[in-house]
Amino acid sequence: MINRWFKIGLLLLLIGKCQNILAHDIPNGNLGPSPSASDYYQIECRNDESGAGDADRLEVTLTSLIKNGPVVSLQVKTENPLYVTNITDAVGGDKISSMKATVANDNNGTANGFYYFTVNKSKAGIQKYQIKFHCISNNGHAGTEERMIQNQ
């Protein structure tokens, strides 16, 4: 009986760890009080040779964390073709994410390449945010790298 519960517990632990490995988050973004404060990130989707293959798309959501704070938006820019899409979390602090944006570069039939995130807000005031993003391939989660370029 103990052996069975141990196996179930171990399985649940591994499932939780696997979900964390597949998730990419910017969990503690913070826009300062200036109305023009913005953060800027570079995300790379690639084939990391783990077996998942090339990226087919990038999926991203935004959640603002402070109730009654400024409205936060996220623009995602692709390189090839040059394309910008916007998502907004209009209600801060409700723990409900924005709609999901799905975008893709077109690099020789893959979505590999760089994506640029700009996070900004509607007015003066501090707002914290969380971004969840995933480079997705036909076989699961493609390689992903993240780099902050600007933090205001």
Buried (B, 14 or more C-beta within 10 A) or exposed (E): EEEEEEEEEEEEEEEEEEEEEEEBEBEEBBBBEEEEBBBBBEBBBBBBEEEBBBBBBBBBBBBBBBEEBBBBBBBBBBEEEEEEEEBBBEBBBEEEBBEEBBBBBBBEEBBBBBBBBBBBBBEEBBBBBBBBBBBBBEEEBBBBEBEEEEBB
